[in-house]
């Protein structure tokens, strides 16, 4: 849990990075970090923050055409919708993940 708290402290810096307009393929590491953070937030019970982080990961992954990162982000987003009993959006995002 300490590593999650550290990651949350660094999240604002990552969000600043996520708002830049140009990306390169090395930014796939950022996508992977955001997806991992999102999963950990979900596992810790913070579904709202998990979705926000997954949305950021999705935006970057799509900009750099990182298909695996895009799929992982859609999957996490689908899980957060499922958890909130929003089954239509859960299905929509899980189908996009495939």
N, C-alpha and C positions, 0 to 999 in steps of 0.2 A: 504494500500500500504506500510505502514511502516513495517508491519510484513513481507511482501514479501522482502523488502530490508534487513531486519535482517536475514531472511532465506538465502538470497543470500550470505551474508557475512559469514554465517556458512557453506555454501555449500562446500567450499574447505576442511574443516574438515571432512565433510560427505564423500567427494570423497576419502579422505585418508582412511576412514573407509571402503569404498566400495572396495578398492583395496586389502584388506586382503584376505587370502586364505581360512580361515575356518570361518564358520558361525554357528549360532545356531538359534533355532526357535524364540528367542526373537528379532532377527534381522528383524522380520516381521514389527516391529515398524519403523525401518529405511526405509523399502520399502514403508510403508504407508506415511511416511513423504515426501519421494521423489516423490511419485505419486501426493500427494497434492500440493507440490511445483511446479511440472510440470504443473498441471492444472492451477494454479495461473499464472505461467509464460505465458502460452498460452492465458489465459484471458486478460493478460496485453499486449499482442501483440508480445511477444518474442517467436516466434514459434521455432526458431533454438535451443535456450537454453532449451525450454520445451522438445524437442525431446531428447536432450542430457541427461537431468535429467531422463526422462522416460526410456532411454536405460540403465542407471545405475540401476534404480529400477528393470527393467526386469532382468538384470544380477544377482542381488542379490536374487530376488524372485525365479529364476530358481535354483540357487545353494542351497537354503534352502527348495525347493519344496513347496513354498507358492503359491498355485493355484490362490487364489483371487488376490493377489498382481501381479502375472504374467498376469492374465486377464486384470486387470486395466491398467497395463503398456502397454500391446498390444493395448488396446483401445485408450489410449492417443497417442501412436505412430501413430495409424491409423488416428486419427483426425489431427495430424500435417501433415501427407501426403495428406490428403484430402484438407486441407487448401492451400497447395502448388500445388493443382491440379494434384497430382500424384495418380490417382485413382486406378491403379492396386495394388500399394503398400498399399494404404489405405484399400482396400478390403481384401488383404492378411492378414494384421495385425488385422483387425476387425474380420475376420473369426477365427483367432487364439485366439482371446479374448473370444470366446464362449465356 
